């Protein structure tokens, strides 16, 4: 049976904000439902990197990780 490349991902993201030396720090975890794999992060930048890795791993032949990985703002159409 031929295997198809995964084009959809279901992620559960849990995040919370903690005070770290007077500045807020976002922490949490990402669980990929298809694999059951859970990764923890300690900043929103790390969250974006984790998502880019999950999506980028499936689309490396199609150009790699999304261009906006790590950006807070959506791109203009």
N, C-alpha and C positions, 0 to 999 in steps of 0.2 A: 504494500500500500504506500503510495507516494506521500511524503510529508510536505505540508504547506508551511510557508513562513508565517509566523504569527503577526497578524496585522492589527490585533486589538489586545489591549491590556486592561485588566481590572485591578485597580490599586485601592487599598484602604489606607488613608492617611490620617493619623491622629497627631495633632500638635497642640502644644500649650506654651504659655509664656511664663517664664520665671524671671525674677529679678537677679541680675548678676552684677555685682559691684556697682549698683545704682543704675544700671542700664538694663532694659529688658532683653532677654535671650529667648529665642524660639527653639524649642526642643520637640522631639517626637519620633515617630517611626512610620515607615512605609511597608506595607505587606502586599506582595503581588499574589493575588488570589490563585492564578494558574499554577504557580510553583510552591506557594506557601512560604516563600522566603521573606524574612523580615529584616530590614536594615534600619538602624537608628541614625538620627541626625541631631546636630546642636546649633543649627542656624538655617535660615531660609535659603541661603546660598547652597548649603549642603543638601537641602531638600530638592532644589532645582537640579543639582548634579546627580542625585539618585534617580530622579525621574528621567533625566536625559540619558543616563546609562541604561535604564530599562528599555526605553523607547529606541535609543541609539543602537543597542545591541541587536535589535530586530531589524534595523533599517540601515546598517552600515553600508550595504551595497547601494543604498538609495541616497547617499549623501551624508550619513552619520546623524549626529544628534541635532535636534531642532535649533534653528538659528537664535531663537529668543531664550534659550536655556539660561536661567539666572537673571533675566530681566523682570522687573516688576510691571512694566507697561506692555500692553499688547501692541503688536506692530500695526502700522497704518496700512490699510488695503491699497 
